[in-house]
Amino acid sequence: MKNILLATFLLVNAFALFASNNDTYYKASDKRFSYMGRGDFSNPDHPRFWTAAAQVSFSFKGAKCTIDLTDEHLYGKNLNYIVLVVDGKYSRFKLPATENTLSVGDNLKDTIHTVVLCKCTETNIGYIQFNGVTCRELLQHPTPPKRKIECFGNSITCGTGSDQSLVACGKGDWQDQHNAYLSYGALTARALNAQYHLTSVSGIGLIHSCCDMDIVMPQVYDKISLRENKLTWNFALYQPDVVTICLGQNDGIQNKEKFCIAYIDLIQKLRKVYPRTRFVLLTSPMADDKLLPVLKDYLTTVENAMHKSGDKRVTKFFFSRSYNSGCDAHPDLKEHELIAKELTDYLRQLMHWQ
């Protein structure tokens, strides 16, 4: 998918822009907004989202609207990237440090429009707070798909290092190449007409995380702000039909028994909150010739153990090759498409989703 720069995206003051007409400000708590991804809704007028690919979707009638949102601006330097899809037209950009309103079009036709706002960057870049929208008339957004997918993983699942369209590898800030919207999990879900959650953190492992991180996935799998290990998620709010788990790249080669026991324990924890979900254990799309056979062995052992215990709704899937053309040997956007194609074909067959 190519970037289409929408020249109508101007950061302006929403209230000044609409002071002379009859547009209305709709708070984030309005039921006509549709949300996807883990979020903190303790203040429903100002929900906050940390996880990659968290989204708000809405439809409106008119020729323009503004989106009111707040970037945490973590540490006074981190700025999130956003994907905005208006009537199917895609744009990706970094939020500025000084404004918090986004204008969607002065050149749109005066008709019905659909908007998807997606957080491109991951949990450790900070939260995005959605406050509301100013437009002439907010409409009921189409019902989201019934199918649901959740992808647990690390930087690969986040879409880290994949998008060099605005800033080349090694340039700018670390998050400049993040694109969760075009990550393999998001692409797979859209290909299968499913909702999706990306429960992922760069650098995280099952029993060993990289980069001096003080968390592993079994500690934070149940959190809203995963990197900070805080705000417990209510699993009843989203019951996926299928969960994929893509861990092991940051663990590297470990003691097999320790790794497999931890993996089984994580599945059993998830099984308690997802009693009917299918679990698919993935090899790492970045794995080299040394790590790949080890991961295959680990996952086969875990699958066999789960089947022996009576849980047959756990399967494994091995990617066909390594994908390393993006920044820091991560998959690039084209490779995320290839990874998604492999996973989509497998899940379509597994879930009988046509």
Buried (B, 14 or more C-beta within 10 A) or exposed (E): EEBEEBEBBBBBEBEEBBEEEEBEBBBBEBEBBBBBBBBBBEEEEBBBBBBBBBBBBBBBBBBBBBBBBBBBBBEEEBBBBBBBBBEEEBBBBBBEEEEBBBBBBEEBEEEEBBBBBBBBBBBBBBBBBBBBBBBBBBBEBEEBBEBBBBBBBBBBBBBBBBBBBBBEBEEEBBBBBBBBBBBBBBBBBBBBEBBBBBBBBBBBBBBBBBEEBEBBBBEBBBBBBBBBEEBEBEBEEBEBBBBBBBBBBBBBEBEEEEBBBBBBEBBEEBBEBBEEBBBBBBBBBBBEEEBBEBBBEBBBBBBEBBEEEEBEBBBBBBBEEBBBBBBBEBBBBEBBBBBBBBBBEBBBEEBEBE
